[in-house]
Every structure is written in structure tokens, then in C-alpha cells.
Amino acid sequence: MSNDIRILLIDDEQAIRNIVRMSLEANGYKICEAIDGKSGIEKVSEFHPHLVLLDLGLPDINGLEVLKMLRKWTRVPIIILTVTDEEQVKVQLLDAGADDYLTKPFGASELLARVRVALRNIGLIEATPVFKSDELEVDLSQKKVIVAGKEVKLTATEYEVLSRLVRDHGKVISQMQLLKQIWGSNAEDQSHYLRIYVNQLRKKIEKNPSEPKHLLTEPGVGYRLI
């Protein structure tokens, strides 16, 4: 299985990249490297990795900012590589969307174990910013929604609902999850708001909003984008 798994390594230290690349390639993983945040973000879109190893101390963009930028459009596992062992920094990284972290220096065995755990916990998903299904296209990196070749304008909230479903397309997302992530923890009993925005979205992205083929309702559970 590892022969089909792509891992992107974003780190400016040549020695670290050499060690990580040799360890991962020896275990069958396909590796792509980037030496700074800007090129790393670009390669996420080009390489479509199943996992990202991200250095915290990059020369151009702080690794935390790169993490936040990636989390706007992908749920692919991200493991942070850092020299700091401060609890506050680790909490900040986890809150920002990191799945795990490795404190430098680290051994090959620990690296491989954490990679396996992250892939097992999240599942094998690709970091790809573009979702396509029939005439519907959603580009998460550009925040564009296109239907039948024409760009569709969404409100900020409509886009938040759609992009959340796109990031986990094919999976059922509960109403509670959507409400908490978009409106906050105090909005769990405001499901009627969510229904309104889902109906508005269907009018904009579905050929026949009354018989949706993309944005489906799972009765009693939530919604799913296919």
C-alpha cells in the first residue's frame, strides 16, 4: 500500500530532507520536497500528497501560517517538524489543524510510526484543491464555484457550507458538525439556518434543486456532497 502513498516534505534543511527522504523511500513511499512555504503550498496543489511533513521554521512563511492556509481547503494529514518542545506551541499547532508533531532531532522509527498513525487515523485522502462532478467545479484554493462553465457567486456563508462539504466529499457530515464549525458551539440548536443555506446552495449549483444530485440530505443525520 505504501507504494501508492505520496508524501510532501516541506523543510529548508538539506540534512533533514535527506534523512526523511531516505527513510520514507526505503519503505516504499513516494516523496516530493519543497524548501520553503510558498513552493510547498504550490506543490501541495501539484503533487496531491496523502500526507504533508511541514517544518515550523521555514525561511519565508512561518510553518504555522502555511498550516492555516492549507487547512482552508484540505483535510490531508499534516505532521509538523519542530525544534521546540514548548507545550504552548504544540497546543497552538494542534488547535490550528496539525494532526501530530515531531520534535527534532527524531529517529526514523518514530517518523515512520507517526506517518502510519496519521494515515490510519485520517484515511487515504489526497490534497487536491479542485472538486469536480459533472458540471459542478469547486476550486478551494481560488474560492471559485463553476457550474456549466460559468462562475457562480455565493455568499460567504454559502461558500463556507459548500467548502466544508467539499473537503470531505462523499462522507456524511452531521448537522451538528456543520453548525459548530461554521456558526460556533452555541449554534447547535439552529438547524433551520443550515437548511436555509443548503436550499439556497441547491438553487445555485443543482440543475433541479428539488431533486439534487450533488448536495444530498441524509435524513436525521446531515448532508453529503457527491
C-alpha positions in Angstrom: 0.0 0.0 0.0 2.8 2.4 0.8 3.9 2.3 -2.9 0.9 4.3 -3.8 1.2 6.9 -0.9 2.6 10.3 -1.7 4.2 12.4 1.0 5.3 16.0 0.6 8.2 17.2 2.8 8.5 21.0 3.3 11.7 21.8 5.1 14.6 24.1 4.3 17.3 22.0 5.9 19.0 19.7 3.4 20.3 17.3 6.0 16.8 16.8 7.4 15.3 16.3 3.9 18.0 13.7 3.1 17.3 11.7 6.2 13.5 11.9 5.9 13.6 11.1 2.1 15.8 8.0 2.6 13.7 6.7 5.4 10.4 7.1 3.6 11.6 5.9 0.2 13.1 2.8 1.8 9.6 2.0 3.0 8.0 2.5 -0.4 6.6 6.0 -0.1 6.7 8.4 -3.0 8.4 11.7 -1.8 8.3 15.3 -3.1 10.3 18.1 -1.5 9.9 21.8 -1.1 12.4 24.2 0.6 10.1 27.0 1.7 6.4 27.7 2.4 5.5 29.3 -0.9 6.8 26.4 -3.1 5.4 24.0 -0.5 1.9 25.3 -1.0 2.3 25.2 -4.8 3.5 21.6 -4.6 0.5 20.5 -2.5 -1.7 21.5 -5.4 0.5 19.9 -8.0 1.7 16.7 -6.2 -1.6 15.9 -4.4 0.0 14.3 -1.4 -1.7 11.9 1.0 0.3 13.4 3.9 2.4 16.5 4.5 5.5 16.8 6.7 5.8 20.6 7.5 8.7 22.3 9.1 7.7 25.0 11.6 10.7 27.3 10.9 10.6 28.0 7.2 12.7 30.9 5.7 9.8 32.7 4.0 6.4 31.9 5.6 6.1 30.6 9.1 5.0 26.9 9.2 2.0 27.8 11.4 0.8 30.2 8.6 1.3 27.5 6.0 -0.7 25.1 8.1 -3.6 27.6 8.4 -3.5 28.2 4.7 -3.7 24.5 3.8 -6.4 23.9 6.4 -8.7 26.3 4.5 -9.1 23.7 1.7 -7.7 20.3 2.6 -8.0 17.8 5.5 -5.0 15.8 4.4 -2.9 14.7 7.4 -0.2 17.3 8.4 2.7 16.4 10.7 4.7 19.4 12.0 8.5 19.1 12.3 9.8 21.5 15.0 12.8 22.1 17.2 10.7 23.5 20.1 9.3 21.3 22.8 7.1 24.0 24.4 3.7 22.8 25.4 2.0 26.1 24.4 3.4 25.9 20.8 2.3 22.3 20.5 -1.2 23.2 21.6 -1.3 26.1 19.2 -0.3 23.8 16.3 -2.9 21.2 17.2 -5.6 23.8 17.5 -4.7 25.2 14.1 -5.2 21.8 12.5 -2.0 19.8 12.8 -2.5 16.1 13.2 0.8 15.5 15.0 4.3 16.9 15.5 7.8 15.6 15.6 10.5 17.3 17.7 13.9 17.5 16.0 16.1 15.5 16.2 14.0 12.4 15.7 14.7 8.9 14.6 13.5 7.0 11.5 11.4 4.6 13.5 9.5 7.4 15.2 9.0 9.2 11.9 7.6 6.1 10.2 5.3 5.2 13.2 3.8 8.7 13.2 3.2 8.6 9.5 1.5 5.3 9.8 -0.7 6.5 12.6 -1.7 9.7 10.8 -2.6 7.8 7.6 -4.6 5.2 9.6 -6.5 7.9 11.6 -7.4 10.1 8.7 -7.6 7.6 5.9 -6.1 7.8 2.4 -7.2 11.2 1.0 -5.5 13.4 -1.5 -4.7 17.1 -1.0 -6.4 18.5 -4.1 -7.9 22.0 -4.2 -10.4 21.2 -7.0 -13.6 19.2 -6.7 -15.3 18.2 -10.0 -18.6 16.4 -10.5 -20.4 16.6 -13.8 -21.0 20.4 -14.4 -20.0 21.4 -10.9 -16.5 22.5 -10.1 -15.3 24.0 -6.8 -11.7 25.4 -6.6 -11.0 25.7 -2.9 -7.6 27.4 -3.4 -9.2 30.1 -5.6 -12.5 30.1 -3.8 -14.4 29.7 -7.1 -17.5 27.8 -7.9 -18.3 27.0 -11.5 -21.5 25.4 -12.9 -21.7 24.5 -16.6 -18.6 26.6 -17.3 -19.9 29.8 -15.6 -18.7 31.1 -12.3 -21.4 31.2 -9.6 -21.4 33.9 -6.9 -22.0 32.6 -3.4 -22.4 34.5 -0.2 -19.7 34.0 2.4 -21.8 31.6 4.5 -23.0 29.6 1.4 -19.4 29.2 0.5 -18.4 28.1 4.0 -21.1 25.4 3.9 -20.2 24.2 0.5 -16.4 24.2 1.1 -16.8 22.2 4.3 -18.7 19.5 2.4 -16.2 19.6 -0.5 -13.3 18.9 1.9 -14.9 15.7 3.0 -16.9 14.9 -0.2 -18.5 11.5 -0.3 -18.8 11.5 3.5 -21.9 12.3 5.6 -21.3 15.5 7.7 -23.7 15.8 10.6 -25.8 18.9 11.1 -24.1 19.4 14.4 -20.6 19.3 12.9 -21.6 21.9 10.3 -23.3 24.2 12.7 -20.4 24.1 15.2 -17.7 24.6 12.6 -19.5 27.5 10.7 -21.5 29.3 13.4 -19.8 28.2 16.6 -20.6 25.9 19.5 -23.6 27.9 20.6 -25.4 27.3 17.3 -26.1 23.6 17.7 -29.9 24.2 18.0 -30.1 26.5 14.9 -30.5 23.8 12.3 -33.1 25.8 10.5 -30.3 28.3 9.5 -28.4 25.4 7.9 -31.5 24.2 6.0 -32.0 27.7 4.6 -28.4 27.9 3.3 -28.5 24.3 1.9 -31.7 25.2 -0.1 -30.0 28.4 -1.4 -26.9 26.4 -2.4 -29.1 23.9 -4.3 -30.7 26.7 -6.3 -27.2 27.8 -7.4 -25.4 24.5 -8.1 -28.1 22.0 -9.0 -29.9 21.6 -12.3 -33.1 20.6 -10.4 -32.9 21.9 -6.8 -36.0 19.8 -5.8 -34.1 16.6 -7.0 -30.5 17.3 -6.1 -27.7 15.1 -7.5 -24.7 16.7 -5.7 -25.8 18.1 -2.3 -27.8 15.3 -0.7 -29.7 15.1 2.6 -29.1 12.2 4.8 -32.4 12.1 6.9 -31.8 12.5 10.6 -28.1 12.8 10.2 -26.8 15.6 7.9 -25.6 16.3 4.4 -23.2 14.8 1.8 -21.7 16.1 -1.3 -21.1 13.6 -4.1 
